[in-house]
Amino acid sequence: MDSLKDLLLAKDLDQPSDMKAIQAFLEKNLDAKFSISDYPNHLTISVGNGKLAYHLRTMLPALVAYSAPTKDIRIRIDSNLD
């Protein structure tokens, strides 16, 4: 029987490739703070205000083409990021 330590060392705890691709795209094309949250059925991108959310919404087709996500992408306004 494997110990808990062996199981945790064998587990891949990195971000999913979807999130890495989205993060790379946003870092290159968005000059603002953002965060990405992974949920079972969707990914949520949080930005600081409505103007950024609208700008991100217009970039969404390019983002989907670049990252090819397996989940839906949702955009959220989070005033703590402003």
Wavefront OBJ file of the C-alpha trace (Angstrom):
o trace
v 0.000 0.000 0.000
v 1.304 3.452 -0.926
v 1.801 6.039 1.758
v 0.055 9.390 1.632
v 3.397 11.053 0.879
v 3.946 8.824 -2.176
v 0.449 9.540 -3.474
v 0.855 13.301 -3.100
v 4.277 13.308 -4.737
v 2.902 11.384 -7.729
v -0.079 13.739 -8.159
v 0.245 16.505 -10.744
v -0.759 19.724 -8.962
v 0.024 22.141 -11.805
v -2.602 24.303 -13.472
v -4.569 22.644 -16.253
v -3.306 23.463 -19.752
v -6.513 25.444 -20.443
v -5.717 27.830 -17.619
v -2.064 28.169 -18.650
v -3.046 29.066 -22.217
v -5.674 31.572 -21.064
v -3.235 33.146 -18.617
v -0.553 33.479 -21.316
v -3.052 35.092 -23.721
v -4.325 37.560 -21.133
v -0.840 38.518 -19.945
v 0.083 39.295 -23.542
v -3.110 41.168 -24.520
v -4.579 42.657 -21.329
v -2.707 45.327 -19.378
v -4.578 44.869 -16.116
v -4.827 42.593 -13.106
v -6.948 39.495 -13.525
v -7.503 36.147 -11.879
v -8.638 32.811 -13.245
v -10.725 30.371 -11.207
v -11.366 26.765 -12.169
v -14.801 25.313 -11.452
v -16.144 21.882 -12.446
v -18.190 23.184 -15.398
v -16.539 26.488 -16.299
v -13.547 28.797 -15.959
v -14.086 32.267 -14.533
v -11.894 35.215 -15.444
v -12.214 38.048 -12.924
v -11.256 41.621 -13.821
v -11.399 44.890 -11.916
v -14.175 46.853 -13.649
v -16.879 46.798 -16.300
v -14.735 48.456 -18.951
v -12.165 45.661 -18.703
v -14.924 43.055 -18.687
v -16.376 44.523 -21.893
v -12.921 44.633 -23.500
v -12.357 41.017 -22.482
v -15.762 40.063 -23.888
v -14.733 41.493 -27.282
v -11.484 39.473 -27.112
v -13.315 36.247 -26.210
v -13.433 34.717 -29.743
v -9.654 35.206 -30.108
v -9.099 33.808 -26.612
v -11.148 30.695 -27.385
v -9.308 30.214 -30.694
v -5.934 30.565 -28.937
v -6.566 28.391 -25.884
v -9.180 25.859 -27.110
v -10.720 25.461 -23.640
v -12.665 22.345 -22.672
v -14.985 24.340 -20.373
v -17.143 27.431 -20.771
v -15.492 30.766 -20.003
v -17.301 33.272 -17.801
v -16.249 36.827 -17.046
v -16.733 38.372 -13.616
v -16.167 41.860 -12.238
v -14.255 41.846 -8.947
v -13.696 45.282 -7.412
v -10.827 43.902 -5.297
v -8.701 43.609 -8.455
v -9.042 47.286 -9.371
l 1 2 3 4 5 6 7 8 9 10 11 12 13 14 15 16 17 18 19 20 21 22 23 24 25 26 27 28 29 30 31 32 33 34 35 36 37 38 39 40 41 42 43 44 45 46 47 48 49 50 51 52 53 54 55 56 57 58 59 60 61 62 63 64 65 66 67 68 69 70 71 72 73 74 75 76 77 78 79 80 81 82
